[in-house]
Every structure is written in C-alpha cells, then in structure tokens.
Amino acid sequence: MKSMAAKQLSALVGKEFRQMLRDRKSLFMLVGVPVMQIVIFGFALTNEITHAKILVEDYSRDPVTQRIVDKIQASTYFDVEEGSLMPDALNVAFRKGQIKLAVVFPVNFGSSLLHLHRADVQIIADASDPNTAVTLTKYLSSIIADYQMELDRTSKAPLQIEPEVTMLYNPELKGAPTFVPGVVAFVIFLICIGMTSISVVKEKELGTMEVLLVSPLRPALFLMAKGLPYLAVSLLNLIIVLLMSVFLLDMPIRGSIVLLLAESVIFIVCALAIGMVVSITSKTQQDAFMNGQLNMMAPAYLLTGFLFPVENMPLPLRLLANLVPSRWYYIIVKDIMLKGMGLQSIWKESLVLVGMTVVLLWVNTRILKVRLQ
C-alpha cells in the first residue's frame, strides 16, 4: 500500500515538474525574476557616490592649494577638472549637469592660512538632488579637514580652513525638489502602462476582437482610438500632480509650463505605446498585468535616477537604465522645474524620448497589422 502511494506521489511530482518546465512564463517568474531583482537591487541600492564631476578653480596656485587638489584627485569620490570659469559659465555648467560640485580657492589662500592661521574656501553644489549635494560636500569637507589636521601637527598655532557652502537651485535642501519629478515620472509611467496593457487583451476576452479582425480598420486608427482616451486621462493626472506639487509641496516650476506639458505628452504616448505592445502580445488580462506592471515596476523605480544615482551603477545597469523612458523624462522634468532650462538644453533627452516613441508606435502598428490580417 505504501509502495503504491509512493509511486502515485512520484508520478504526480514528476508531472508537476514537467508542467513547470513547459510553462516558460511561470519558470521565468520563479527563477528569472528573483535573479533579476537581486542583481538590480544589489547594485542599485547604494548611497555611496563615486566619480562625481567636480570643478576646481584655484586662484591662489600655491603649495597648500595644490596639496589639497592632489588629495581630492586621489579620492575615488571625485573626477577633478581644473579650470577657471566666469560666474555665468559656471552656472551654465551646473545647469547642464556637467559638474556636481565646484571648489573655489581665493587669491592668497595658502598665505592667509599659514600667516593668519585661517583661510576660506568656497564650495558650490548642485542641490537639485539634496542628498547627493550633502553627501558630496561632506566628502570634500572631510578631505579638507584631514589636510588641516596634517598641517596642525607641524604648525605652532592651530589652523582653520573654513568651507563656505552654497547650495544651488534648492538652498533650503527641501525633499520635494528631489522626489516630485521622480514620482511624476514613476507614477505616470506605470499608470499609462497599466491602463493600456489590458485594453486590447480585454477585447480578446470579451470576443469583440473578432469584429475588429473582419473590419477594414487600419492599425493606426485602432491605436489612436484606443490611446486618445488614456492620453486625456493621463494629462489630467499630470495636471493634478503638478498643481498639488506647487500649492501643497511648494515646488517651483521655474521653466516653461508649455514645454513641460509638451514633453509630458511625448512621454505619456511613449508609455501608452509600451502598454499597448504588452496588451497586443498577451493572451489574458492576468498576463498583461504581470508583464506590464510587475516587470516594469522595478526598472522604473530603481533605474529612473531619483532614488539612486545611475552614474554610480555598473555599466550593464547604466545601459539598461538608458532603455527606461522614465529616466529621460525625470531629467527633463527636473531641469525644467528646478533649473528653468529650455529646449536648447534638454534637446538630447527629448530626442531620445521621441525616438523611443516612434519605434514603439511602429512596433505596435506592425504587430497589430499581422493580427488584423
């Protein structure tokens, strides 16, 4: 009797394993997704910042400042670029994201430190991301403090190097300027994908897709009919989020609202197109939800850049982040809202979004054309 039960159990277990191995989607969810999540979370979840671009303006050019610059260059935290920029050019460099930090040594820095026992150094940081700005200024202040301790060992009187820190774009270091652009990109992206990912597959389950298959309907018209209502709803959501950000969170919009809305339309159409691809290629609404929401949530959340700096991630994750549309939209929103930048400064990010949108719309029409034939 026990032998018979063991054989039955063995047969059922074998059947379950064979079904599991045949069902590639379930196998991917069981094995592939955990591996992917561990890789993404393991490399992305870090607050350490390395190789941040920093500009050093040394108007003193003495052994003291040179020694400090050498210590900064020796650190893995910074990539140092030495030069001298006019205030307007320095501001442009910050607005374009070319540098994260600037250090300015005034004239006679070394002489003032050694003879007057005190010298000031100016540190300017891009505080549109306050967490990064605070972390970088702490790194730099620590390097300067270490050098000051070295001098104190050989000096007869205590020396003091006083950093004067200036935070650009967000002097009060509020959290809203960081998370509002990121939340806008993340929420709008997932809502758009979620809305359209079940639109076509729902037609299949209801049986109305058969009517479309025999109708002389062009794929482009079908996509427009499906997408325009969701585009209107998404724009309404965006306007509500922006109004709440301005009036409840005191989040400024320093740039053009028209440009912000135009960029948002491109991003929304791109996200809707992703959801449409998912919907067309899925067999059930459950499959569409799994493919559209769950599989896109982690990349959209971790690789957009508002929680963890993308530039500090390994090369494979940086390349993967470039394929996430919300990453480019986050940069655009932050530059328009916080820095007041125009199209001439964000045209590269805009071009990437437009390119992604065009490719996705073309993929939609090709897939749908095959389905309608």
Buried (B, 14 or more C-beta within 10 A) or exposed (E): EEEEEEEEEEEEEEEEEEEEEEEEEEEEBEEEBEEBEEBBEEBBEEEEBBEBBBBBBBEBEBEBBBBBBEBBEEBEBBBBEEEEBEEEEBBBBBBEBEBBBBBBBBEBBBEBBBEEBEBBBBBBBBBBBBBBBBBBBEBBBEBBEEBBEEBEEEEEEEBEBEBEBEBBBBEEBBEBBBBBBBBBBBBBBBBBBBBBBBBBBBBBEEEEBEEBEEEEBEBEEBBEEBBEEBBEBBBEBBEEBBEEBBEEEEBBBEBBEEBBEEBBBBBBBBBBBBBBBBBBBBEEBEBBBBBBBEBBBBBBBBBBBBBBBBBBBEEEBEEBBEEBBBBBBBBBBBBBBBBBBEBEBBEEBBEBBBEBBEEBBEBBBEBBEEBBE
